[in-house]
Amino acid sequence: MKSGYGKLKSMQLRIFTEPQQGAHYDDLLRVAKATEELGFDAFFRSDHYLAMGASDGLPGPTDAWVTLAGLARETSRIRLGTLVSAATFRYPGPLAIQVAQVDQMSGGRVEFGLGAGWYAQEHQAYGIPFPNRRFDLLEEQFAVITGLWNTPVGERFNFEGRHYTLTDSPALPKPVQPQVPVIVGGNGPRRTPALAARYATEYNASFPPKAEIADRFARVRKACEDIGRNPDELHYSVAMVLACGRDEAEFTRRAAAIGREPSELRANGLAGTVAEVVDGLGALSEAGADRVYLQVLDLTDIEHLELVAAEVAPQIPAA
């Protein structure tokens, strides 16, 4: 069945994983290689240190940037990134070095998502400070990291903020890409759009109520216009859980495998039969999304990715 949205706009489909729920590096490598072989645009992962919900999280967390460094050497085409790293986890100077190095290791395929951090329990579990004013921390990290990358070779970078001070930094190493794509996400009605307008190449709405997506994009576009930036310079993306089946029985089986109710998945994710998922992507396109992160929660189910690549993706024009 074809989508009810007529001629769909071009859209990139990306695979998004949540390894803190329980994954070895080899599990992630298998999914990343399938992502590349099946023609998806990118492999992204969360950056968390503690499982959520009923999962035992075994064998334990894997570090996001260590994982991406490994995948950088074991893939050749797909983009690689975080959705999103927490500003509370790492100092901005070392993080700028890490991301630049992974960009070099991948031949210039890294995209950098950074957020304020929100999961207090994982900070408590691993001894990471969890300050109250995390958005201020996030703003300074964007200023420091992009400032380090954008400082010409041979010049020095200096920064004095409330949280970080850098003095006479050589601002090395540099990423391979002239500009590493920067992803800003969040739900705030004012500060998040302003931050995206200033620093981002992409604004991401992660797991939003579907009725709010167009308004969130509109706020970011308005924030761009307010500072004289063309809002069309940004990508507008959405992350949603994926559960697709050739028929109702296969969909129901996949919903059960990730511990979700079919009706809830249909309401909040990209879920149901192939036709329903295509229609869901069409609705996101109508709302203004040109990228969609398909959250894959069962990392053992490569057939799920194969189904989407074979039957959903051909109905969505590639960006």
N, C-alpha and C positions, 0 to 999 in steps of 0.2 A: 504494500500500500504506500502510495506517495504521501508526502506531507500535505496537510491542509493549508500550509502557508505559501503555496504557489512557488514562485522562484525565490529560493532562499539566498540571502546574502552570503558572501564568502565568510568562512569561519575556520579557525584553527582548533583542532581537538588535541588536548594534552592529557597525559595520564598523571594522576596525582595519588601518591601513596601515603599511608600513615604507619610507618614502621614501629612506632612506639607501642602499637597494639600487639606486637610480637612478630619479629622477622630477623633472620640472619642476613648478613650481607649477600650471601648466595641467592636468597629469595629475591632481594632487590635487583641483583644482577640479572636474574632470569626475566623479571618483569621489564627491566630496562631494555634488554636485548629484544624482547617481544615488541616493545614499544617502537624500537627502531625498525625491526624487520617488517612490521605490519603497517608502517607508513604514518604513524602518529607524529605530531610535531615535536613533542617534548616529553621528558620524564621529570617530574617534580616530586619532592617529598616534603613532609612536614619537618619541623625542627622542635621535637619534644623529647623529654627524658623520662616521662612517666606515662604508663598506660592509663586509659580512661575507661570508665564504665566497668563491665564485668570481666574484661580481659585480664589474664594473669601477666601479660606482657612478656612471656618467655620467648627467647632466651635473655631478654633485657634490651635496653635502648642501644641504638647505633647512632653515632654522631653524624649530623647532616653533612658537614663539609668534609669529613673524612670519607664518608660514603661517596659523595659526589667526586672527590679526587680519584677514587678507585674507578668509578664509572666513566670518568673522563678518558681514562686510558683503555677502557674496554668497549667503548662505543665510538662511532665516527661521525654521525649525522645529527642526532637529536640534540635539542637544546636541553640544558640541565639547570635546575634551580631549586630554591626553597620557597615554600608558600606556608608560612614565612618564618625566617629566623627571628628570634626574640632579641631585642636590644639589651635585655637584662643578662643574656648569656655570655657575652664577649665584649671586651674593650674594642672600641672602633678602630684603633690603629692596627692591632693584630688581625682583626677581622678583614680589614682592607687588604692586608697582605695575603691572608688565606684565600679570599675570593679571587684576587689577581693571579695567584699561583694556580688555582683550579682552572681559571680561564686560559692560562698558558698551557696547562696540561691537556685541555680539551681542544686546543686550536681555536679558541675564541667562541665557545658555545654556552657560556654561563649567563644566567639571568639571576638577578639578586633581589629577593623579596625580604623586606625587613619590617617588623612590627614591634609594638610596644611590649608584648608579652602579657599574658593574662592568667596563666594557670599557676595559682599560688602554691598548690601542693607539690608540684615538681620542683619548685625552688626550695621549699622546705626539705624535700627528700634528698636533695643533693647539695645543700648548703649554699645556695645561690641567693644573694640579696634580692628582695622584692620590694623596691621603694614605692611609695604612694604616687609620686608624680612621674610616672613612666613615660608619658607623652613628651615631656620636656627632654628626657633622656633620649628618646627616639629622634626628636628634631636635631639635637646636637650630633647624634651619630650620623644622620644623613649628611649634615654639613661637613663633618670630619672626613667621612669615607669618600664622598664625591670630591671634596677638596683635595685629598691626597691623590686620587686618580687623575684629577684634572690639572694638577700642578705640572708645568713643563719640566722635562728632564733637565737637570742642571740647576733648577731653582729650588727654593726651600718653601716649606709650608708651615705656617704658624696659625695657631687657633687658641683663643682664650674664651672659654664658656663657663657656665655655672658648674658643669659636671666634668668637663675634660679640658685639659690644657696641653697643647703640642707646641714644642719649641724647636725651631730650626730643623724640622724634619726633612730628610732628603726625598720623602714621598715616593719611595720605591718599595716593591717593584710595581711596574705598570701592567695592567691587563693587556691582552692582545687586542681586544676590541677598542676602538677609539672611544666608545662610550658603552660601558656595560649596561644593558637594560635594567632599570630599577623599577620594582613593583611596590606600590603602596596600596595597602588594603585597610579596611576598617569601616566602622559604622557611624563614626562621629559626623554630625551634620555640618560642622564648620571647620575644625582644625584639620581633620583628615583630608577633606577636599583641598584645602589650602596647601597642605604638605604635598599632595599628589601634583597639584598644579606647579609647584616649585621644583620638585625633584624627579617626578616619576616619568617613565616612558609607558607605564601601564598602571591603571587603577583596577584593583580586584575586589569584587564583592563575594565574600566566602559564605556560602550557605545562607543567603538572605531569603526572607519571605519573597516569593515570586512577585507579588504585587508592588514591592518596594524597589525593584531593580532599576527601572527607568528613572525614578526620582533620584536614586543615588548617583547614577551616571550624570543626570542633569546638574546636580550640585557640583560635581567635579568640573563639568564643562563650564559652568558659570564661574567657578574659582579660577579657571584658566583665563577666561575673558577678562576677569577683574584685574589680572596682572599683565594683560596684553599678550598672552600666549594663545596660539591657535589650538583649540581643544581637539582638533583632528590629529594633532601630533601624538596623542596618547592612544594606546589600545585600551579597550574596556572589556573586562573579563569577569566571568562568574565561575565559582567552584561549586559543584553539586555532586552528591553521591550518585553512583551509577549502579543500576540493577536492571539488566535487559535480558529478555528471553525470546526465543523464537515463538513461543506460545505461553499461555498463562501458567501452565505447569512448570515450565523451565524458569519463568520469572519468579514464581512463588518459591521454588527451590533455592534460587539465588538470594532472595530476601531472607529466607530462613537461615541460610549459611552465614549471614552477617548479623543475625539477631534483630531484624527489623520487620515491622508489619507491612504487608503490601500496600495497604491504604495510606499509611504514613509516608512510605517512600514515594508513592504517586503524588502525594500532596506537596512534598518538600524536595524531591530529587528529580533525576532523570531516570524514570523507572517505568516498567511495564513491557509491552511487546516492542518489537522493532519500530513499528509505526508510531507508537506512543512516544518513544524516545526521540524519533525524528521530529515529531510535532513539538516536543518539549524544546528541542534545539531551535526550531523555528520560532517559538515564542521568545526565547532568549535573544535571537537575532532581531526580532521586531522591537525588543526593549533596548537594543543598541549594543549588544555584546558581539565582539568579533573574535573572542577566544573563550573556550570553555575547558575548565579543568575537570576531568572525569575522575571523581574520587573512587578508587578501586580498593575495597576493604578486604577482599579475599585474594591474597597474593598467590594462592595456589591455583586459581582458576584462570589459566591462560586462555582457555576456550572462550571465556567471556570477552576478552580483548579481541580474539579472532572473530567472534560474531559481530562486534561493533565495527571492526575494520572491514568486514566483508559485506555487511548489510546496512549499516547506518552511515558510515563515512561516505560511501559513493553517492548518497543522496544530499550531501552537504558540500557545496562548492569550496574547494580549498582556497585559503587566503594566499 
